[in-house]
Structure formats: structure tokens, C-alpha cells
């Protein structure tokens, strides 16, 4: 379905919730720890609670722990929970399951997870990975240099990223004047405001496509094409991440060059451009912060960090499907080209 009349340009409604609650435990074999192993190891092994939705990023976190010498289920216990739906109620329910006596540190892998876990505990150390939120504005930390409480982690500098993404779209399509912005109305206001500022500087007009459900994606992108958008900027959220293939397919169908932060996932799903932090590196770095805390460091003293490793990927198959010529200079700047 297309956006409703409430979805006017620049209007980001208040957070909405679903009445349905789903509770599930992650099925990844690498994270599965049998009860008898828990019984044998619990006396000597620290316990890490993990709340997030992407199996690939959960695996990157586990790989990070292994690289630091941990043996999952023996020298560290990982209690991982993965929501089936993207509701606040479900995240809250799962947070209450991992914030239990005996847990040593918590990893919150997205803004919904961080919101739920910070409400569930003010004492257990929390490492967050969040590309949508300002941790100071949220009240999670006192400052980036000295968080001061039980939360630290990795947060993205959103305004800088929005400007770079629009710049890349403009390079691909020099005549670009109107850009559709696909976002999750519950978490993407900060990203959209940053994109607005960058668009004004670049002489571009934005068309917001605010969705509450993945089912709205095809209709929203079709509506953008009807309103003569020339490209698509896809914001980041746990709601959109599982739908990258559907987004990429709809963008190609409606002849819209598209860019997204999820590297390499969006380009591999068929999106034209992916530019953003190396997500695997980010979650391995989060494992490093968990390790520091398990060895005695306090979140209050661990500075909030920005991602330091970024990648740029171009999908030439998609460029061909869109009848776009990618300049040699842009190809040379890419870290990877999908042919």
C-alpha cells in the first residue's frame, strides 16, 4: 500500500506499537548451548546476553569473541534472543529474559534492543551497536568520551553519512533533483532530519516514504516513482534490514538508483550502491568491548566510539538493468564491484 495522507514531507509521527507479542530464542547452532553445558560451565564462565535480529551480525559477534580466545559454551555462555517481529513489546519481553541474575554484560544490537535493555536494567553493563540514535540525546550516556553510566558502544555519525550517500547518488545520476527516502517511522527521524539538511545543501528535494510494515515497501516505492522521484535513499532500521532484497527489486522495477548503509548486504541483494560501516568489523569490535568489561573495565569509562572502517560497493549488474553508466572514477573509488 502507498503512504497515507499523514505521511507528508517532513512529518515523522510518534512511535507506534503492535498488540501482538512474539518471543523466540535464536536458533543459530553456534549460539545454542545445551542445559548440561550451562550447568557445568556456569560456575566458571561469564554470561553474555545478546538481543538482536540479524543472524549474520550475531555470527560476526561470536566470531569476535572466538578471535579473542573464548570458547562458546565453555569459557563464555551466550544467551542470544532474536525477535520474530519488530514490535516494542517483543523486544521488551526478550530483554526481561536476558536481564537476569548472573548475566555479566549485555549486547544490544539495534535501537529497539538498546531501548528495551536500558529500560530493563540500570546496573548491568550494556554494549550497544546503534546506527539510528544519538546516545547523548537519548540519555543513555552523559558524553561520548565519558559515558558515565552502564551503557557504552558504537554509534554512527548520521549527518555525515547522509550527505555522503546523497552525493554518491548525484554522481551516479547528475540530473537528479528529487530523492525518495524510505524509512521506519519509529526510529528514523534523526536520519531523515540529517538527510534533509544534506539535501538542502545539495539542491535536492526529498520525498519521505514512512512505513510501519515490510508489506508497505512495494507500494511505497511505486508511489515514489509515480511522484517522479529520481533515486531512492534507504535509511537503516531493523524493520528494513530483512527486506533488502524486496527493496532492491522494487527499486529496479521502478527504475530508481538506490543506496543504503548496510554493507555489503544491500549491494549483494541487488541494490545499486552500498556505502557505510563494515558491519562485520563493527560487531567484532563490540565483542572487544564485551571482553574489556568481562576483564574488569566499566562502561562508564569506555568511550562511545564511531565506526572507523567504511566500504563502498557498486553493483554493476543493477547499473546495467537501470541503463546507467558508472564513471571510471567512481568505479576506482569502490572497495568492491559486483559484476
C-alpha positions, 0 to 999 in steps of 0.5 A: 500500500502507498503512504497515507495522507499523514505521511507528508514531507517532513512529518515523522509521527510518534512511535507506534506499537503492535498488540501482538507479542512474539518471543523466540530464542535464536536458533543459530547452532553456534549460539545454542548451548545445551542445559548440561553445558550451562550447568557445568560451565556456569560456575566458571564462565561469564554470561553474555546476553545478546538481543538482536535480529540479524543472524549474520551480525550475531555470527560476526559477534561470536566470531569476535569473541572466538578471535579473542580466545573464548570458547562458546559454551565453555569459557563464555555462555551466550544467551542470544534472543532474536525477535520474530517481529519488530514490535516494542513489546517483543523486544521488551519481553526478550530483554526481561529474559536476558536481564537476569541474575548472573548475566555479566554484560549485555549486547544490544544490537539495534535501537529497539534492543538498546531501548528495551535493555536500558529500560530493563536494567540500570546496573548491568553493563550494556554494549550497544551497536546503534546506527539510528540514535544519538546516545547523548540525546537519548540519555543513555550516556552523559558524553561520548568520551565519558559515558558515565553510566552502564551503557557504552558502544558504537554509534554512527555519525548520521549527518555525515553519512547522509550527505555522503550517500546523497552525493554518491547518488548525484554522481551516479545520476547528475540530473537528479533533483528529487530523492525518495527516502524510505524509512521506519517511522519509529526510529528514523527521524534523526536520519531523515532530519540529517538527510534533509539538511544534506539535501538542502545543501545539495539542491535536492528535494526529498520525498519521505516514504514512512512505513510501519510494515515490510508489506508497505515497501512495494507500494511505497516505492511505486508511489515514489516513482509515480511522484517522479522521484529520481533515486531512492535513499534507504535509511537503516532500521531493523524493520528494513534490514530483512527486506533488502532484497524486496527493496532492491527489486522494487527499486529496479522495477521502478527504475530508481538508483538506490543506496543504503548503509548496510554493507555489503548486504544491500549491494549483494541483494541487488541494490545499486550502491552500498556505502557505510560501516563494515558491519562485520568489523563493527560487531567484532569490535563490540565483542572487544568491548564485551571482553574489556568489561568481562576483564574488569573495565566499566562502561562508564569509562569506555568511550562511545566510539564511531565506526572507523572502517567504511566500504563502498560497493557498486553493483554493476549488474543493477547499473546495467538493468537501470541503463546507467553508466558508472564513471571510471572514477567512481568505479576506482573509488569502490572497495568492491564491484559486483559484476 
